[in-house]
Amino acid sequence: MPPTKAELEAARDATIPDVIGPGLDVLFCGINPGLYSAATGFHFARPGNRFWPALHLSGLVPRLLAPHEQGLLPSYGLGITNLVARATARAEELRPEEFREGGALLADLVRRAGPRVLAVCGVSAYRVAFGRPKAAIGPQDDVIGGAAVWVLPNPSGLNAHWRLEGIAAEMARLRPAPDGVQEETRLTAGGGNGATSRS
């Protein structure tokens, strides 16, 4: 059953526990929980969010996972956290200082968790949190908490600039090559505009 309107409103400012395990390959970082996710307790849970389908299409997991299966992610070397912990209806409700404070907390978390890659899902949030106004989607020059940094498109259904296939292609670039050298995707990367949507 989806959350009721009252349950969604009650979830405002709530938090969701991180999904983290030892030896992570990639730690995904969302902007902050939406009310739907906070009400259910699962990351990227709102219907229409493309995180879970893109994760599957990227080849990082062997099958499509539902949000309530997020606990399986560490077994695939993956984890999830958020840049800002508190839930809002829209990311625009967050203040710039919340992003900067969240960036500092995220660096500490990454230092403790030790993932190979930190993948921030949202370029605008990354720019504000880490003072990188010209950052673009893809690998960054930054090293945060000892991890390489990639910026991914925001998988929210509200991000109309990116299609599912384009988001999945960017995620696929995070897969390590067999020799440990970062693998470049064989899929079409970029704004997703060159990918055709599936009917």
PyMOL commands that set and color helices and strands:
alter all, ss='L'
color gray80, all
select helices_A, chain A and resi 5-10+35-40+51-58+67-76+91-93+96-113+123-130+164-172
alter helices_A, ss='H'
color red, helices_A
select strands_A, chain A and resi 26-30+78-82+117-121+138-144+147-152
alter strands_A, ss='S'
color yellow, strands_A
deselect
rebuild
show_as cartoon
